[in-house]
Amino acid sequence: MRRGRARDAEGAELTSRRRGAALALLALLGVAACAPATPSGAPPGPSSPDTTPRRLLLATLAEGDALAVVDPRDRRGSAVVDEIPVGAAPWDVAVHEETGRAFVSTAEGVAVVDLEAGRRTELLRYRHAPDHVAHGEYRPGGLGLAVSPDGETVHVAVSTGDRSYLESIDVSSGDVRRSTPVGLRPFDVLLGDDGAEVYTVDHDAFTVTVVDVRPGGGTGEARPIQVAPFGTEGGLASFEKPHYAVLDDGDLLLPYQGRALARVDPDSGEVSTTELAADTHQHGVARADDGTLVVAGNGPFGNAGSGPSIEVVAPDGGSTVLPTDRRHETVSTWRGAEGRLFGVLAGGYTQDGWWDGMTVVPLDDALAGTDTSYEIRVPGRPETVVPVTLPDTTDEEDAS
């Protein structure tokens, strides 16, 4: 059954919010106030827009229908500088830098976003489309997703409630090339380093599923690997299940309960563990370029006994645990313009205790044992956060 893409007619109702006549007027006033006077008799010089890159964040707003563009430096009020409507109950987002697009899994389909224009351009429909639109952790529709290196295929986990599939969708045509059964409710999807395999983190199945997606020759074969350092007792009611993963030299790293970090070799299926220190129910994890890990901990659930925290694991394995009274869902790393590295944790926890904001952690201070983290406000239950670099469109009055 073929389900094609839905193009947004003229993008009128889907163009980025917070734009319009008021912004244009402010920009004109800023130019008038700051531009130097042209010498008498001299022709005006050529104008060229400032395209200095801005290092920002993208966040899915799970309670609504939007993708937020966030400035993690802004602590004054809302840190949201733009909102792009993408579809109901967005879950995950991936950026393809070469094409300037973001892909967002929603309850309705995968939204394709033109980041420079700030609008959704297409909606790629699922083969296993949900029969209703809902919000929350258990809603049907798209969950984790990843994009092929050439940006032409998006691999998205789709849950129907009692089954889950990895759907590989052709971005140009909107056709679902392949739909592969995987474990229940894959919170996260990762693309292998060479683009030949996709890994789904199957929350309710205690598995990571390895799917062959080689361009032109992928078989769609799926190999589940059980990853259950504390066993599978309790089944769906267990708290000792996988949530999110990162890649490390071809292996997958998954945190469990602030007590174990599982390392999965997707080729051999071998699983080994090392100790973590937080002793808290952990969800999101991010890995910085230097190997530093940042893990979100959400409290004493299951066999974990400590409160919410942020665990920062150094490349040599040493851990710093920063207690917090906030719960978080996903984690990313973000590097400021001056080169300083931060962990960013999104407050859209999938269960009770979520909040409208993010926690930003300077990682150099955390590794030195000092907590200088701060919070930013992001209304709408920010669930997944990723870094993004965009051209600077700051009004000229800001630079004067």
N, C-alpha and C positions, 0 to 999 in steps of 0.2 A: 504494500500500500504506500503510495507516494504522498508525502505532505510537503508542499513547497514553501518557499519563504513568503512572508507578507511584507510588502513594501509600504512605507508610511507616506501617504499622499501628502506631498509638499511639506511634510513634517510640521504642520501648523500647530497641532495640539501637542506635539511631542518635542518641540524645540525647547532648548534649555530654559528652565525657570530662572527668574532673577535677571532676565535680559529685557530690553525694551526701550521705550522712549526716555524713561528716567535716567537710565545708564548712559544713553547717548547724549542727553543734555549735560550730565555731569562731566562726560569726557570733553565736550565742547568748552564748558566753562574752565576745565582744567587747562586746556590748550591755550585759551585766551589769557588766562592768568599767568601762565608760566613761560610762554614762548617769547624769546627775545625779539625786540623790535627790528624790522628789516631796515637797513640804512636807506636813506632817501636816494631814489634813483637806481637802487640795486635790485636785480631780480630776486624773487624768493628762492631759497635753496630747495633742493629736492627733499621730500619727506620720506623717511623710511621707518617702518614700525620697529619697536624694540622686540626682538625675538630671543632675548636672553632666557634660557630654559628656567622653568620653575620646578622645583622638586616638591611634589605634593603627594597626596594619597587619594585613592579611590576606595569608597566603602559602600557596600550594599545596605540599603535601609529596609530591613526585613519586615517592618510593620506597615510599610506602604508600597510604593511602586517605583522607587527612584534609586539612582546611583548618585552618591554624593562625591563632590570634589572637595577635599579637605586640606586646609593649611595647618599642619601640626604645630606651627609656631604661634598661632593665634589663641591667646588665653583670655581675651577680653570679653567675648560673648560667644556666639556660635562660631565654630571654626569652619563651617561649611561656606565655601565661596561660590558654589554652584550646585544645582540639582538637575539631573537628567532623567526624565521619566523613561523607564525601560520595560515595565510590565509588573504584574502583581507578585508580591512576596519574593523579591530577589534573594538569592542565596550566595552564589559564588561569583567571582569576577577574575578574569585573566586578561592581561594586556599583551598585545602584539605590537612591539615598538616600531618595527619596520613599516607597517601599514598604517600606523597611527590609530589603531582600533582597539576597543575593549569588547569582550564577550561576557555576557552576564546570564547566568542561569536563573530563570524565573519559574513561577508556577505555570506559565503559559507557553514558554518556548525560550530559545536563546536569543537575547537581544544583541544586535550588532551595533556598536556605538562608534560614531566618528568623533574622536576626541577633540580634534581641532574645531569642528563645528559645534560640538557640544550637544549632539542629538542622536537619537536612535534612528538608524537608517533602514533596518530590516528586523524581522522577527522570524527566526528559524523554528519551524514547528517540530515537535517530537512525533515519532512514530507511535509511541505509547503515551498519547496525550491524556492528561487527567480528565475525568468526567465532571469535575467541578474545581473551582478556584478557592483556595483556602490559604491561611497563614499559619505559621508556627512550625515546630520541629517535625511534626508528623504529616505535614501537608504533602499531597502528591505533586509530582512535577520534577523539575531539574534540581540537582544538588551539586556535587563537585564537578568541575570541568577543567579541561586543559586544551591548549591550542597547538596544532602542529607547527614545526619550525617555519614552514613557508606561509603560515597563516591561512591556508586554504581548507583546513579541516578542523572542526571543533569536536572534541570528545567529551560527552556530557553524561553523567549518571542520571538516570531517570527512575523515580520510584512511583509505583502504582499503588502502594500501600502494602500489598502482600508479595510483590515481586519487584526486582530492580534490574535494570539493563544499562549497559554502556552503549550509547548511540553515537556513531561517528557520522557527522553531518557535513556535507559539502557546502562550504560557505557561499560559493558562487551560484549554485543551482538550488540550494535548499533541500536537496535530496538526502535522505538518510541512507548512507552507503551500507551500513552494517549495524545490527542491533544484537548485542551479545549479553546473555544472562550472566549476572554477577551476584555477589552476596547482598543481603538486605541492607538498604539505606546507606549507600556510600557517601559519607560526609565529604570525602576528599578524593580528588583525582589528580594524579601526577603523571607527567610524561617522562619517559626514560631519557637519559642523556643523549642517546643517538636517535630518538624519535621513533624507534621501532617497536617499543612496548609502552603500554599505558597501565598504570597501577591504580586500582580502586581500593579505598580503605573502607571496608564493609563493616559498619558500626555494629549491626545486630547479628552478624555472622561470625565475629571474632576472626575475620580473615582479611588478607590482602589478595586481590585477584590480579594476576598478570595476564594481559590481553595482547595478542600479537596484532599490531596495526601497521606493519611495514607497508609503505606506499607502493602500490602496484602489486604487492605480493603477500600482504598480510592475510592470514587465514582466519583471523578472529578467534583462534583457539584461546580458551580461558583456563588458567591454572590457579586454583585457589591455594593459598598458603595459610595455614592456621597460625595466628599470632595471639597467643593467650598465656602470658607469663604467669597468671594466677589462676589458670583453668577457666572453664566455661560454666561452672556451677552458677545457677541462677538464671541462665539463659537471657531472655529479653529483659529481665529485671536486674541483671547484673550491672554494676558500675565499673567492672574491670574489663571494659571493652575498648577497642581502638576508636580513635576519633580522627586525628590528623597526622600527617607525616611530612618529613622533609627528605631530600636526597643528599647523600654524602658519599662521594666517590662510587656511585652506582648502586649503593645500598640504600634502603629506607630506614629511617629512624623514627620510632613511635614512642612517645612517653606514656607511661601507665602509673597513675595514682601517686605520682611524686615519689615512687619507690623503685621503678625499673624503667630503663631506656632500652627498648628492643631494637636490635639491628637485624634487618632482614636482607638476605642475599636473594634477589629475585631469580637468579639463574639456578642456584642449587636448592633453594627453598629453606636453607639453614637459617635458624633464628637463634641469636645469642642475646644476652642482656648484661647491662652494667647498672650500677646503683644510681638512683637519684636521691636528693636530700629533702625535698619539700614535704613529703608525706601528705599529699592533698590530691583530690580528684582533678586530674589534668585534662584539658581539651587541646587548645591550639598550641602550635610550635612553629618557630621560625629559625632559620639558620643564616647567619651572616657570612660574608665572603671569607672571613678569617676562621670560620668554624665555630664561632660562638653561637650557642643555642639560647633561645628565650622561650619559656614555657608558661602557659596560663594555668593557674591552679584555682579551684573553685570551692574547696572546703571539704569537710569530713564526711565523705560518702563512701559506701562500700568498706573496703579494708584500709582506707586512708583516715588518719586521725587528726589532722591539723586543719587550720582555717585557710581561707583564700590567700594566695601568694603569687608572686612572680619569681620563677626560678631562672637564674642566668648561669649557664654552664660554660666555663672557659674552654678553649681548645685543648687544654691539658687535662680536662675532666673535673677540675675543681668547681664547686657550686656556691653561688650566693643566693640566699632566699630572702626576698623582700616581702614581708607581710603586708596585706592590704585588706581593706574592708569592701573591695569591689570584686565582682565576678566578671570574667571575660570569656569570649568564645574563640576568636582567632587571633593570630599574632603575625606581625610582619616586622621587617627591619627597614629603616629609613635613614638615609644619609643626608645631612644638611649641606647647604652650599659651601660651608667652610670645611666640610669633610668629616665632621663629627658623626658618629654612628649612634642610632637610637633604636630601641625596641618600641613597637607600637602595638597595644593590645585593645581590641574592639570590645565594647561593653555589651554587645547584643547576645549575651548568653542565651542558649536555646531553651533553658528552663527558667524557673522563678529566680529573681535576683538580677535580671538584666537592667541596664541603665543607659541613658542617652548620652554616651560619651566614650572617650578613649583615654587610656593612660599612656603617657610618653615617658620612656626610661632612657636617660643617658647611660649607655652601656659601659663606658670607661669608668664612670663613678660607681656603677653597680658592681663591676668586677673588683673595684678597690674597697668594697664593703660599705659604700655610702649611698643612701637612697635620696636622690635628687629628682625623683619622678614628679610629674605634674599631670593634671587632667585637662582635657579640652572637651568642649560641648559639641556633640553631634546628634541632634534630635532624629528620632525615627528608628531606633534600635539597630545601630551599626553592627552587622554580623561578620562580614568578611572584609578585611582591609589589605590592600596591596599598594606598593609605591608606584608612582607614575611621574614622568617628566613631560611638562607641557610648555609651549612657547609662552613667553611673558606677554600678557595683555593688560598689564597694570596701566591705569590712567596716568597720563603724563603729569597730573597734579601731584601724584604720589612721589614722583622722582624729582620734583623741583625743589 
